[in-house]
Amino acid sequence: MREIERIESPYLLFLGNAQDVIMAKTAFGLVEWRPSDCAGQLRLPGCGVDIGLPDMSIGEAAQSGVNTLVIGFAPPGGALPEAYVVPLIQALDAGLDIASGLHVRLADNPALAEAAARTGRRLIDVRHPRENFAVATGARRTGKRLLTVGTDCAVGKKFTALAIHSALLRRGVAATFRATGQTGILIDGHGVAMDAVVSDFIAGAAEAQSPAAAVDHWDIIEGQGSLMHPAFAAVSLGVLHGFQPDLFIVCHEPTRKTMTAVSAPLPNIAEIIELTERLGRATSPDIRCAGLSINTANLDDAAGRTLIEDLQSQFNLPCVDPIRTGVEPIVEAFL
Amino acid sequence: MREIERIESPYLLFLGNAQDVIMAKTAFGLVEWRPSDCAGQLRLPGCGVDIGLPDMSIGEAAQSGVNTLVIGFAPPGGALPEAYVVPLIQALDAGLDIASGLHVRLADNPALAEAAARTGRRLIDVRHPRENFAVATGARRTGKRLLTVGTDCAVGKKFTALAIHSALLRRGVAATFRATGQTGILIDGHGVAMDAVVSDFIAGAAEAQSPAAAVDHWDIIEGQGSLMHPAFAAVSLGVLHGFQPDLFIVCHEPTRKTMTAVSAPLPNIAEIIELTERLGRATSPDIRCAGLSINTANLDDAAGRTLIEDLQSQFNLPCVDPIRTGVEPIVEAFL
């Protein structure tokens, strides 16, 4: 198996001509979770966003030791306009790798591919893993694992996992964040976009990403999708079986009525807990729910806090909003 | 989306130098289920198998109207020895397509790729779908659908689906077999190897394969793997969600203790019924189990029939062995 690629920091964050925080959310994620890896920002004329890093030219970035230009914005339509290709070639010529979470593959652009070959630098398309994974074995591995699961896509699984990982490191607990989606991979510099893996190998890719570890080491794993999502449940189940978590956290957005991009109703928390336990036992016989992470951004502070208290009583599990309350109650309970 | 490829019959079944029925099981499957599509067999010197079709040279096959040479055997190790490449090039030169369910991609062999380009014939690698599928929508489609699911891999899901499909056609019911694995695709000439689809698109590939149909038309769908299989459950769940079956049949091999290729214990029938119903409701709210298909080949006739009667009482569902009893009791019950 080809080693899982690692993106080398420090990063220069390329913002293109992003007009708002949504278009540049990848860059904001990197600055939030890995500030010490982010050396500067590169903005094209007309860019309407400032992520608070020093503006750097590609030459300045190379001189200051930057190793990778990360595409930190989503171009409209997902394609790569010619105006962005020129600075990317300059970056390769200056000795930088390029990392991208776009759907379009950098390596499919002939000019970029030629420049990468000429300079010996890497085009790291995190949505297009190049590793060949083996079929999963289902064998138990040493070490402890916690997975964030969800009632839907985009409910805070990555955020919750990163927050728990940070909380463990602050306490001096040995822990590794395991990224399973493109933004998580760019933040961490390492990981596999699980939804881009061929179905036969998805659980195997999860096994490869979370190998046997010291018995008191924690892998904190970003989950994907939802076991009840009509389009993405296969990814959720491959992640669950392959990572074989001891514990899971259910992430939920309480104001949502239907699941992302489909008309199916949102499953409830109890249903996701039960399904995750039932299915998870195939590879982790003692799997259990260790808490709830509620994204209350669409509620006011009082309503959010009341809901969290109510759910905590109802499920008899630690319940948090990682932004409003932090994740300490969950970490405190499972350690 | 690229149209799902169709393999054109009649077929010449290439047996290479297969030494036994196991090595040639694909060819035996084609002759069993689609005898009128199979015109002849092509055997290399030393071949130890006879599937009962006329021996034909490639020239004779082309003259008698054969459209496709199907690789009906598994070469040891899965690679394609040079001795097999020469007749394959002759087949392309004679105007035949070639269809293969091998892991190795015919199109990756430079001599074959060159010959296919020169002759304008197709190399159809059914394990390597070339279609680009969309993400699933989860929307309900008209028509009726039945899916075979299993407690494990290789318990009779394909066989049961083919048998139910045949029984429906005998009764004059409009029905289409939907193949989801390489042998099923070669038998039917049409289908998608679901385990070879990128995870993000697996439910979408199932939706594409089973479009809206007349309200009384049945799609009879070959399932894959098992929802509790540590390596392949993601494929099983993508198939379940995308095909949105109204009915499912649980296939089971009662003497097996552990699941294929792993040490995990075999799940029981009740567990698979409950999980299939729970998860299946995401796209098919009224999904229900319509019967059990028990592969009793490893029991003697009396023990097999007793077990079938016992399970029928226990679950209050029609229970068959498609070989010992036929599938009529299931078809009779659900029509």
Boltz contact constraints between the chains, C-beta under 6 A:
constraints:
  - contact:
      token1: [A, 135]
      token2: [B, 231]
      max_distance: 6.0
  - contact:
      token1: [A, 136]
      token2: [B, 230]
      max_distance: 6.0
  - contact:
      token1: [A, 136]
      token2: [B, 231]
      max_distance: 6.0
  - contact:
      token1: [A, 138]
      token2: [B, 230]
      max_distance: 6.0
  - contact:
      token1: [A, 138]
      token2: [B, 262]
      max_distance: 6.0
  - contact:
      token1: [A, 138]
      token2: [B, 264]
      max_distance: 6.0
  - contact:
      token1: [A, 195]
      token2: [B, 199]
      max_distance: 6.0
  - contact:
      token1: [A, 195]
      token2: [B, 200]
      max_distance: 6.0
  - contact:
      token1: [A, 196]
      token2: [B, 198]
      max_distance: 6.0
  - contact:
      token1: [A, 197]
      token2: [B, 199]
      max_distance: 6.0
  - contact:
      token1: [A, 198]
      token2: [B, 196]
      max_distance: 6.0
  - contact:
      token1: [A, 198]
      token2: [B, 198]
      max_distance: 6.0
  - contact:
      token1: [A, 199]
      token2: [B, 195]
      max_distance: 6.0
  - contact:
      token1: [A, 199]
      token2: [B, 197]
      max_distance: 6.0
  - contact:
      token1: [A, 199]
      token2: [B, 199]
      max_distance: 6.0
  - contact:
      token1: [A, 199]
      token2: [B, 202]
      max_distance: 6.0
  - contact:
      token1: [A, 199]
      token2: [B, 234]
      max_distance: 6.0
  - contact:
      token1: [A, 199]
      token2: [B, 235]
      max_distance: 6.0
  - contact:
      token1: [A, 200]
      token2: [B, 195]
      max_distance: 6.0
  - contact:
      token1: [A, 202]
      token2: [B, 199]
      max_distance: 6.0
  - contact:
      token1: [A, 202]
      token2: [B, 234]
      max_distance: 6.0
  - contact:
      token1: [A, 203]
      token2: [B, 231]
      max_distance: 6.0
  - contact:
      token1: [A, 228]
      token2: [B, 282]
      max_distance: 6.0
  - contact:
      token1: [A, 230]
      token2: [B, 136]
      max_distance: 6.0
  - contact:
      token1: [A, 230]
      token2: [B, 138]
      max_distance: 6.0
  - contact:
      token1: [A, 230]
      token2: [B, 241]
      max_distance: 6.0
  - contact:
      token1: [A, 230]
      token2: [B, 282]
      max_distance: 6.0
  - contact:
      token1: [A, 230]
      token2: [B, 283]
      max_distance: 6.0
  - contact:
      token1: [A, 231]
      token2: [B, 135]
      max_distance: 6.0
  - contact:
      token1: [A, 231]
      token2: [B, 136]
      max_distance: 6.0
  - contact:
      token1: [A, 231]
      token2: [B, 203]
      max_distance: 6.0
  - contact:
      token1: [A, 233]
      token2: [B, 237]
      max_distance: 6.0
  - contact:
      token1: [A, 233]
      token2: [B, 241]
      max_distance: 6.0
  - contact:
      token1: [A, 234]
      token2: [B, 199]
      max_distance: 6.0
  - contact:
      token1: [A, 234]
      token2: [B, 202]
      max_distance: 6.0
  - contact:
      token1: [A, 234]
      token2: [B, 234]
      max_distance: 6.0
  - contact:
      token1: [A, 234]
      token2: [B, 237]
      max_distance: 6.0
  - contact:
      token1: [A, 234]
      token2: [B, 238]
      max_distance: 6.0
  - contact:
      token1: [A, 235]
      token2: [B, 199]
      max_distance: 6.0
  - contact:
      token1: [A, 237]
      token2: [B, 233]
      max_distance: 6.0
  - contact:
      token1: [A, 237]
      token2: [B, 234]
      max_distance: 6.0
  - contact:
      token1: [A, 237]
      token2: [B, 237]
      max_distance: 6.0
  - contact:
      token1: [A, 238]
      token2: [B, 234]
      max_distance: 6.0
  - contact:
      token1: [A, 241]
      token2: [B, 230]
      max_distance: 6.0
  - contact:
      token1: [A, 241]
      token2: [B, 233]
      max_distance: 6.0
  - contact:
      token1: [A, 262]
      token2: [B, 138]
      max_distance: 6.0
  - contact:
      token1: [A, 264]
      token2: [B, 138]
      max_distance: 6.0
  - contact:
      token1: [A, 282]
      token2: [B, 228]
      max_distance: 6.0
  - contact:
      token1: [A, 282]
      token2: [B, 230]
      max_distance: 6.0
  - contact:
      token1: [A, 283]
      token2: [B, 230]
      max_distance: 6.0
